[in-house]
Amino acid sequence: MPPTARNILSELATKGAKPKDKSYKVRDGAGLFLVIEPNGKKWWKFRVIYAKKETSFSFGEYPSVTLSQARAESPLC
């Protein structure tokens, strides 16, 4: 399996992510991503695949949880 890119996002890109008509993801790599909802809320999540099933864990809402804190909580980053 090829290595995945890590630490793609910057704090400036995270702060500047604007809401759209539908929720969307901005990936940081290695399973960590930021979900931006239409109402402007931003959530840190971590994607896990175990036994061929996908699930995700939330680390909290941005800016309460910063990019560096989300990376520290993520097991692969």
C-alpha positions as CSV (number, residue, x, y, z in Angstrom):
1,M,0.0,0.0,0.0
2,P,1.5,3.4,-1.0
3,P,2.1,5.9,1.8
4,T,-0.5,8.6,2.2
5,A,0.2,12.3,2.2
6,R,0.1,13.9,5.6
7,N,-0.2,17.5,7.0
8,I,-1.6,18.9,3.8
9,L,-3.7,21.6,5.5
10,S,-2.4,24.9,6.9
11,E,-4.0,26.8,9.7
12,L,-4.8,29.6,7.2
13,A,-6.5,27.2,4.8
14,T,-8.5,25.7,7.7
15,K,-9.6,29.1,8.9
16,G,-10.5,30.3,5.4
17,A,-12.7,27.3,4.4
18,K,-16.0,28.8,3.5
19,P,-19.4,27.1,3.6
20,K,-21.1,25.9,0.4
21,D,-24.6,24.7,-0.5
22,K,-23.8,21.2,0.7
23,S,-21.4,20.0,3.4
24,Y,-17.9,19.0,2.1
25,K,-14.6,17.7,3.4
26,V,-11.1,19.2,3.3
27,R,-8.5,16.5,3.8
28,D,-5.3,16.8,5.8
29,G,-4.1,13.3,5.0
30,A,-3.8,10.0,6.8
31,G,-7.5,9.8,7.5
32,L,-7.9,13.3,9.2
33,F,-10.3,15.7,7.6
34,L,-12.4,18.8,8.3
35,V,-16.1,18.8,7.5
36,I,-17.5,22.2,6.6
37,E,-21.3,22.4,6.9
38,P,-23.7,24.8,5.0
39,N,-24.4,26.6,8.3
40,G,-20.7,27.4,8.8
41,K,-19.8,24.8,11.4
42,K,-16.5,23.0,11.0
43,W,-15.8,19.6,12.5
44,W,-12.6,17.5,12.8
45,K,-13.1,13.9,11.9
46,F,-10.9,10.8,11.5
47,R,-11.7,8.1,9.0
48,V,-11.1,4.4,10.0
49,I,-11.7,1.2,8.0
50,Y,-11.8,-1.9,10.1
51,A,-13.0,-5.4,8.9
52,K,-14.1,-3.8,5.6
53,K,-16.4,-1.4,7.3
54,E,-15.8,2.4,7.4
55,T,-16.5,4.6,10.3
56,S,-15.3,8.0,11.5
57,F,-14.6,9.6,14.9
58,S,-15.1,13.3,15.7
59,F,-12.4,15.3,17.5
60,G,-14.6,18.4,18.0
61,E,-15.5,21.6,16.4
62,Y,-13.1,24.1,14.9
63,P,-11.8,26.5,16.3
64,S,-12.3,25.0,19.7
65,V,-10.0,22.2,18.5
66,T,-7.2,23.6,16.5
67,L,-5.4,21.9,13.6
68,S,-2.4,20.9,15.7
69,Q,-4.7,19.5,18.4
70,A,-6.6,17.4,15.9
71,R,-3.3,16.1,14.5
72,A,-2.1,15.2,18.0
73,E,-5.4,13.3,18.6
74,S,-5.2,11.5,15.3
75,P,-3.4,8.1,15.7
76,L,-1.7,8.2,12.2
77,C,-0.8,11.9,11.8
